[in-house]
């Protein structure tokens, strides 16, 4: 079977291999592509972290820049949940109650908090189509431009309805960023840096939350409408500098290979790793070509429905549930941290101070996850993290029961345990979900698989986000810390799924991962499976596809 850009040459002589002209003027034997791909696989596996950083420092830089887009969505996620505790915000948008003062009803809290998630759901779909047509770079740039006028809508919203509309519209570009940042990072970075740079996306979430907590803490010292308009205006600090810097970013070489733009793919790899020798660049392109050709030969296509066919169904399951575990373990609890602390009995200023401590711990936890990634596999960290998070939720619930009997120390213990809980989350489930989703999907279906995973995340985020205000609001169910009894069992079910279904993909190239999924290797045997050098031809034979 031959491809448009690869031609079998029946000759005993070794052909010349020039990737810049490949597909335009010169044909290349498949044997040479495989030989160069094998050489690149061996070289990638031999690189240490520090060697990779030295060679691929440009790739790391562009990956980090793309991830910065996430800060905006993370900032806003914390913003609204915390503004519900800001007196001026409650007075402007809320209603007065003799029992609890000015409060925004649970229904409006749910609607405002989930408006961005609803918009993000449609933004994810929009982003997947845009990437297919335009590539990562142009899609990110277009949505950064769109972001600027939309920020004005939420900043100067005169009432709850206008604020909700602005949040929904802002959700469109945020939905694009939520999938592109992680997918772009997984495609521009080398094997040895893949785990660290994809988990950096989670650090950007934490940074957005931490900046938001700091800004809101200062807002408590302000009065009037500018105490909550100022935090909204801060969002203008990100789109312009990121846009100007990303104008010079290289396109994903994997996307260019899928579009058969091999000369541009080679130039992109050269920019991502300028310290590489020219032959190494050619080897890297050959690895991408071989992986792309294998996926074309053994799968039906690249449509949305193909994510649910054959072995891609298993890959979609793993990606979707892994990302959804972030919500199912109780993360919504943390998004309402300031409001929760206030309802638990802490003063407004102390509530905002505890929120800053909460996300400082999350920042340290994410950085600590990089050390765990060096020592342990993705599966081990993720599974252990889920078990600890389930236990933590049950303990928070138990402390709430004690606090209800007048023990003031139990209130502070709840707040402290919540910080520990988020620390564990951000060194396990939080960052590892980005790595696992980025590695699990096939390269040709990556945009759509990541999109489906994030849509699942958003659906559950909206569903439970609607319930959270009722659970915490004293005018509704008023569960406060006893909400831990709700999240604990759900988190334990996620732990059971991960133990039996989540494979280990640390140190595996996309080519090796493709082979293991095609062979239907059980999840707990991924780590020990050996992939032969001619595994792609064996897989083609099993599918009844002729060798290249």
Phi, psi and omega in degrees: 000132182245157181248163181302330185250004180228127184234130176291127179247116181275086180207153179276346182276145178284120184285161174283141183239105178238107186292331181297325182263357182300128181089351180248306185237321187247138176267153184231138178288148178295326177301322180289322177300314180295319180297316180291323178295318177300319180296320179292321178302313181297318182292317180298320179290337183275345184285135172278172179298315183290325175295318180296318179297323180292318183280319187253032181297328177293317178299318178298318181297315180291325177297316179296318179299316178298325181290335180301337178301333183291335183304323183297313181293319180298318179301313183290326179301317178285325188305303185294317179300327180274328179297334178299341179263357182273123185305314182297322179295316180294324179291324183284318186253349187261184179238147184276137176230132180298333183281317187231014178074206179288127178218144170270129185303155180301324180296315180288325175302313181297315181296314181294318182292326184263357179302314180295324178294322178295314177297322180297325179303313180285330176295326178298314178296315179301317181296321180297318178291321181295319180295318178303321185271322191248339186092172184292313188300306182295326179294316179296316181297316181298320182282335172294322176294316180298328185297322188301308180291334181290330178298325180297327182298317181280329182295317186251024179298126183278341183209177184297322181297315179294322178296319178296316179299318179296320179295319179297315181292321176298331180296335181299301178293328177297323177297321177297312182296325186297335178257325185290322182301314182288319180292319179297316179299319182289341183260339182260345184261154180283171184306312187288342180254357187301314181296319184289319185281332175285326176288341176298334176301319178295323178298326177294324174300314181295319179297320177299317178295318183293317177298317179299317180296320179293317179297317181291328176298320177290328181295336180294341179272356181258163177232161178081187187292337181286347177292335175248341175287323179302314177301324176294320182294333180302335182297341177288351183288344187257314189301316186294307180297323178295319179299312182297321180287321185286347174304333184259006182286146175280151175286156176299124179296330177296318178296320180294322177295317179297332178268006179062031176257069191288328178295319178291325178298320179294320178294324179296315178298321179298324178284326180287330181224069184296343180278351180287148171288160183300321180296326179295324178297316179297319179298320180297317178297321179297322176299317180294319180296314182297315180297317180297317180294321178298315181294326177294324184283328187254356178236162188285322184178202184232026178275169179300321183293336180292341176293344183246018180245145174056218182290341179292339176297316178296320180293322177293318178303311182297315181296313183296311184289324179301312181291324180292333177301332177300322178279317187291342179277352175114021183299330179303330176305314183291328180295337178253027189303310183298315179296321179297314180301320181294316180289337177283351175116003179275151177293160184303312181297316178295327179297316179291324177297318179294326179294321176297317177298323180301311184277342169293318176296323178296320178299311179298321180298317180295318177297320179296331180297333178294325176290321177297322179298329179289322185269326187235169179274168180298315183300313183298317180294315185294313182295314179298319180299316180298320180297314180295323180293322178297316178296319180298320179297319179295323179292321176300318178297318180296319179295328178295322178297318178296318181297327180294342179265017173093008179275103183292329178298328179294331178294314178292328178295322175301312181297317179295319180293327178295324176295317178298318180300314182290329175299314179295318179302314186276004169246007181220270187297317183303298182286325185293334178300320180294319179294313183296315179297319181294330182271331190286318185291152173291154185295326182284336179251012187302311183302317183285321179294316177297321179297315179298321180296315181290327177296320176299316177304313183292321179299311180290328177296319178293314183300308181284333177294327176292325182282330186304312179301324178293321180295324186262329187293128181294341178273356178245242184280327175062042181289329184054230185292342180293355175298340177300329178290340177278313185282330184304306180297323179297317179297324179294325176296322176297320177301315181296317178299312183298323181297321185264340190241344186271118179275164177263123183238015178297134176074011182256136174284164178298328177297312180296320179297318176304313182298315184293323177290321178296328179276358179058043178294131178301151186305317185279001178250000179303318186297324185265355183288135177259129179257120182287161182294329180259025184298330181293319179291325176296320180293320177297320180297320179295331179268003180073025179257132180296150179292152177290000000 
